[in-house]
Amino acid sequence: MSSVSARMESAHAYCHYRNLNERMVILRCVGPDQFFHEKVVFPFEDWLFTCPGSSEVQIWSHGNGGTELVEAFPASELLVDEQQPLEVTAVLNVEPDGLDDQRGLAIAGSP
């Protein structure tokens, strides 16, 4: 059994999602035993979360006909390598006019 498979079999695994879209999306994670996690992820925002290893992640967005499923994939595709340290920094985006517009969390792997 690979180390990825072993970690996904554990009770909860750490997953990381980065919204590379220019629009906000809704991340829904659905797992066994009625596990459900939902988060609005803003453009270029990162989200670190835990979920059961066998969960499915769904990415939803708003289209012309309302909310639509953009993609769905197993949580294992978002698995964080626990051997790779994460650098977490708070980012405050300031617009050119000086007004605080957004707050976000940047998470990046260390080299």
C-alpha positions as CSV (number, residue, x, y, z in Angstrom):
1,M,0.0,0.0,0.0
2,S,1.5,3.4,-0.9
3,S,1.9,6.1,1.7
4,V,-0.8,8.2,-0.1
5,S,-3.2,5.3,0.1
6,A,-2.3,4.7,3.8
7,R,-2.9,8.4,4.7
8,M,-6.2,8.5,2.8
9,E,-7.4,5.4,4.7
10,S,-6.8,7.2,8.0
11,A,-9.7,9.0,9.7
12,H,-9.0,12.4,8.3
13,A,-6.5,13.7,5.8
14,Y,-5.2,17.2,5.2
15,C,-6.2,18.6,1.8
16,H,-5.3,21.9,0.1
17,Y,-7.3,23.6,-2.6
18,R,-6.3,26.7,-4.5
19,N,-8.9,28.6,-6.5
20,L,-7.2,29.7,-9.7
21,N,-10.4,31.1,-11.2
22,E,-11.2,34.8,-11.4
23,R,-14.6,34.0,-9.8
24,M,-15.5,32.7,-6.4
25,V,-16.3,29.0,-6.2
26,I,-18.1,26.8,-3.6
27,L,-16.0,23.8,-2.5
28,R,-18.2,21.0,-1.2
29,C,-16.6,17.9,0.4
30,V,-18.9,14.9,0.8
31,G,-17.7,11.9,2.7
32,P,-18.9,8.8,4.6
33,D,-20.9,8.9,7.8
34,Q,-22.8,12.0,6.7
35,F,-19.5,14.1,6.5
36,F,-20.1,17.4,4.8
37,H,-17.9,20.5,4.5
38,E,-18.7,23.6,2.4
39,K,-16.7,26.7,1.9
40,V,-16.8,29.7,-0.4
41,V,-13.3,30.1,-1.8
42,F,-12.6,33.5,-3.3
43,P,-10.4,34.0,-6.4
44,F,-6.8,33.0,-5.9
45,E,-7.5,32.0,-2.3
46,D,-6.1,28.8,-0.7
47,W,-8.1,26.6,1.6
48,L,-6.6,24.0,3.9
49,F,-9.1,21.5,5.4
50,T,-9.5,18.0,6.7
51,C,-11.8,15.3,5.5
52,P,-12.3,11.5,5.5
53,G,-9.9,10.0,3.0
54,S,-12.7,8.5,0.8
55,S,-14.5,11.9,0.4
56,E,-15.4,13.4,-2.9
57,V,-14.7,17.1,-3.6
58,Q,-17.1,19.1,-5.7
59,I,-16.4,22.6,-7.1
60,W,-19.5,24.6,-7.9
61,S,-19.8,28.1,-9.5
62,H,-22.6,30.4,-10.6
63,G,-23.5,30.3,-14.3
64,N,-26.2,31.7,-16.4
65,G,-28.7,29.0,-15.3
66,G,-27.8,29.3,-11.6
67,T,-25.4,27.2,-9.6
68,E,-23.6,24.5,-11.6
69,L,-21.1,21.7,-10.9
70,V,-17.8,22.7,-12.5
71,E,-15.7,19.6,-11.5
72,A,-15.7,16.7,-9.1
73,F,-12.8,14.5,-8.0
74,P,-11.6,12.4,-5.1
75,A,-10.1,14.2,-2.1
76,S,-6.9,12.2,-2.6
77,E,-6.1,14.6,-5.5
78,L,-5.8,17.4,-2.9
79,L,-3.8,15.5,-0.3
80,V,-1.1,17.6,1.4
81,D,2.3,16.0,1.6
82,E,2.9,15.9,5.4
83,Q,6.6,15.6,4.8
84,Q,6.7,18.9,3.0
85,P,6.4,21.9,5.5
86,L,3.9,24.5,4.7
87,E,4.6,28.2,4.9
88,V,1.5,30.1,6.0
89,T,1.3,33.8,5.7
90,A,-1.6,36.2,6.1
91,V,-2.1,38.4,3.1
92,L,-3.8,41.8,3.2
93,N,-4.7,43.0,-0.3
94,V,-4.8,46.8,-0.5
95,E,-6.3,48.4,-3.5
96,P,-4.4,51.3,-5.3
97,D,-6.8,53.8,-3.6
98,G,-5.6,52.6,-0.2
99,L,-8.8,51.0,0.9
100,D,-8.6,47.5,2.4
101,D,-10.6,45.4,0.0
102,Q,-9.9,41.7,0.8
103,R,-8.2,39.6,3.4
104,G,-6.9,36.2,2.4
105,L,-4.7,33.4,3.5
106,A,-1.7,32.3,1.4
107,I,-0.3,28.8,1.9
108,A,2.7,27.7,-0.1
109,G,5.1,24.8,0.1
110,S,8.6,25.5,1.2
111,P,11.4,24.9,-1.4
